[in-house]
């Protein structure tokens, strides 16, 4: 069975407009763009990956130009690749998943002896395409109410390209293929789909380092404190008396000022600057962004090139009394801890206090 793996990295969402101009999978976290988390897994398994997008994407991959923004258009574009292959693996570039999920999908499909397969994940309170599974882990229906959602990876036969050319949506393609059997591999391990910027807060926990690595080309002050797991990339500089308490990622050429505190799933991307005595916790600070001295950034996303002037504070909780928290509502979802989204290139004035959920 010859499989052509494709990562769909062309999807746009209006909520990502302040961060990337709308393109979801190009957002960077943990030192690489989002789409590379699934692309690297597929490259390891198959030795090749095609990235479907309207813009060139970095990495050791093949580029598949797609002008549109849908998975169906990526399937149509794959026709030229299917001349010698009998299967197409299509993966959503905005998911974070483990290698075992892909292997489980392949094994489930082969064991069932069918031509197609789809990854299914527990609903976990998130939205998506429901999958109904019947006897033998075969797809029985698409849509309605179900305990499983489509997990963003499917293996499709060559005829799926013709179905996409005929204008069928992805859900209808799965429904059409189910007449010949679509095996559903149920995955309950690590998995997350980044639908909106608020999902990046959870994503930080999945991509955080599990062990400590400090590049020999990083500059660490002898008075700085690093408690793992922490990844410090080359060219990064950590100044006197700064404290890094992992899990945390300090990107290439990032700077952490004197007496600053970076902790608990903090992610400083390439060239980010954290001023003296600032505190960053459970937040993503984008490439070349600056957090001024004395600022406090919690459960927040700071876009590339944004500037927080000194003493900016993000509030991340709403309290009712001393012990009770009031949920923060964003796009119909509730969160008990959520800071602010600061768009790329945005500038926040010194001393500003940003309310919970601002910008999300």
N, C-alpha and C positions, 0 to 999 in steps of 0.2 A: 504494500500500500504506500504510494508516493503522495505525501502531503505537502502542499504549498502553504506556509504560514504567513498570514497578513495581519498587521496591527492597524486598526482603523484609528488614525490620529487626526482626522479632519473635522471632528464634531465641534460645533460652536454652541455656546450658551450665553444668553444676554447677561447673566449674573457674573460672568468672567470678563465682561467688557472693561471694568476698571483695572483688571490685573494683566490681561494678555490681549485685549482687543476682542475677546470672545472665544478664542481657541483654548479649549480646556486642557488638552493633554500636553501643552507646551509649558505649563506652570512648573517651576523648579522646586524640588524639595529633596533633602538628603544629597545634594550635589549633582542631581541629574533631572531632566524633564520627566514628567509623570509617565509618559508613554513607554519610557525605557524600562520600567519595572516589569511589565509583561513581555516587552520585546527581548530583554536580556534572557529571560527564561526560555523563550522560544528559540532564540539563537543557540543557547546551550544544548537544547534537545535536538534541533534539526540542522544546526550548522548554517542556517540562512534564515533571514526574515525580510519581508517586504513591508515598508512603512507607507501606508496610503494616506496622502495628505496633499493639500494644495500648495504647501510650503515645504521646502527642503528641511528634513529633520536630521540632527546629528546622530552619529553612532556608526558602528560597523555593519550597516544594513544596506539593503537595496531600496531605492526610492521608487514608489509607484504613484505617479501623479494622478490626483483625483480633484476635479474642479468643484464638485459639490461637497455637501457636509453630512451625508448619510452613509450608513453601512451598506445600503443597497447599491449606491454608486461605487463603493469600493469593490463589491462583488462583481459588478459589471466590468470594472476596469481590470479585474483579474482574469478575464477571458484569455488574454494573450499568454498568461502564465500556465494555463491549464492544458496546453497542447500535449504535454507528456506526463501530466499528473492526473490522478483520478479523484483526489480529495483536496478541498480547500479548508484550511483552518483559519477562521476569522476571529480576531480577538479585539475587544474594546480597549482603546489606548488609555482609558481613564480608570482602569481597575488595578488594584494591588492584590496579588494572589501568590500562592506558593507553587513551586514546581510540581508538587504532588497532585495538584488539581488537574493540571494538563495531562499528566500520566494516567490519572484515574479516569479521565474522559476517554483517552485512547483505549485503555484496557476494557472499560465498560462497553464501548462500541464494538470492539473486536469479540468480546465474550458473547454479546447479543447477536452477532452475525448480521448486523444491519449496515446500511450505507451511510447513516448520519448519526451525529451525537451532539448533545448540548449539555453544558454545565448548569446544574441547578444548585441554588443556595437557599438556606432558610430565610424567610422574609426579614427577620431581625428588625422589624419596624421601619424598613426603608421601602421606597417605591420602586416599581419596575414591572417587567413583563411576567405575569404569572404563568407557571407551567403546571399542568395536571399530569400526574404520572400514574400509569396503571400497572398491570401485571408485568413482571419481568423488567421493571424499570424502563418501560417504553412510554414515550410521550402519547398521552391520550387527548390532550386539548391544550389550547393556548388562550389565555385570557380568563376572565371570571375571578373567582376566589380560590386561592390555593395556599398551601404552606410553603411552596417553593417559588422562587423567582429565577428568571434567566440570569446566569452568572457572568455573562459577557464573553463566553468562549463557545464556539460551535465548530463542528467538523461537517462540511457539506459536500455532497457529490457534485460532479461536473454539471449536472442538469440544473443546479441551483442558479448558475449564471444565466441560463435561459429564462428562468422564472423571474429573476431580477430585471432582465432586459424587457420582459413583458410588463413591467411596472408593479410587480407584487412587492408589498412591504415585507420587512424581515419576519414579522409575526406570521404573515400569510405564507411565506416560503416554508417556515417550519411546519405550519399546518398542512401544507401540500405534501411535504416530504414524509409526514407521519404515516401516510398510507402505506409506505414501504418500510416503516419502522425508524424511529429516532430514539436512540438510547439516551437516557438522562443519567448522568453521573452526579450524585448528590454529594456536595462538598460542604463540610461543616467546619473546616479549618480556617486559617487566616484569609480574609477576603474583605475588600472594601471597594465600592464604586464611588468615585468623586463626581457627584452630580452638580454640586454648587460649592462656592468657596468655603462655606461653613464646614464642609466635609474634610477640608484640609486639616482642621484641628484634630480630628480622629486619625487622619492619615499619618500625622507626625508620630503617633505611637507605633505604627506598623513599620515605618522606615527608619526608626531610631537605631543607632548602633547597639549591638549586643556585646561588644567588647571594646577595649580601649586601643586606639591607634593614634600615635602622634608622629607626624611626618618629621623626618630629619631636617627638612627645609623649613619647618615652622620655628618661630622665635617665641620661646616661653620664658617669662621672667622667673628668676629663682625664687621669688616670693609669691608667685601665683600658686593657687591650689587647684588641682584637677582630681576629681573623684569620679571614677568610671561608672558605666561605660561612656567614653567620650571619643569622638573621632575629630582630630585636628588635622586639616589638610595642609598641603604645602603652601608656604608663603604666609600663613596665618600668623598673627602676632597677639600674644596675650600679655598685657602690661602688669605692672607691680600690684600685688595684693588682689588681683582679680580672682574670682572663685567660679569654677566650672563644675557643676554637679550634674552628672549624667542621669539618664540618657540625654546626650546633647551632640549636635553636629556643628563644628566650626569650619566653615568652608574656606576654599582657596583664597588667600590674600585678605581674609576677614581680619578685623581688628577689634579687640576687646580692651577697653580702657581700664585705667587703674581703679581698683576697688569695685569694679562692676561685678554683678552676680548673674550668671547664665545657668539656668537649671531646668529640670523636669520637662523633657521633650522640647527643648528649645532648638531651633534650627536657624543658623546664620549662613546665608548663601554667599556665593563668591563676591568678595569685595565689600561685604556689609561692614558697617562701623557701629560699634556700641560705645557710647561715651562713658566717661568716668562716673562711677557711683550709680549707673543705670542698672535696672533689673529686667531681665527677660525670662519669662516662664511660659512654657507650653504654647509657644508662638513661632510663626514662620516670618523671618526677616529676609526679604528678597534681595537679589543681587544689587550691589551698589547702594543699598538703602542705608540711611543714617538714623540712629536713635540717639538723640542728644543726651548730654550728661544729666544725671538725676531723674531720668524718665523711668516710668514703670509700664511695661508692656506684658499683658497677661491674656492668654487664650485669644490671640489676635493674629491677623495676617497683614504684613506690611509689604506693599508692592515694590517692585524693582525701582530703584532710584528715588523712592519717597524720602522725605526728610521730616523727622520729628525734632523740632527745636527743643532746647533744654526744658526739663521739668514737665513734660507731657505725661499724663496718666490715663490709662485705659481702665475703666471700671468693668469688672467681669461678672459681678453678681448683683442681684437685687434682693434686699433683705426685708422681711416682714418680722420685726422684732429681732431679738438677739440671736436666735437659733434657726428660725424658719427662713427658707429661701423662696423667692417668687420666681416662677419660670420666665425666661426671656423668649418671646415669640418671634420667629423669623420664617416668613413664607409658609405659614401654617404648621411649623414645627416648634417644639419647645425645648429649651436648653436651660440648665441651671447654672452653667458657667459659660460665658461667651463675652469676649471683648469687642474689638473694633476691627473693621476692614479699612485699611488705608490704601488707596489706589496707587498705581505706578506713577511716579513723578509728583505725587501730591505733597503739599507742604502743610504741616500742622504747627500753628503758632505756639511760641513758648508759653508754658503754664496751662495749656488747654487740658480740660478733663473730658474725655470721650465716653459717652454713655454706652452701656451694654447693648450689643447688637448693632451699633452704629455702622452703616455701610454694607452690612450683610443683606 
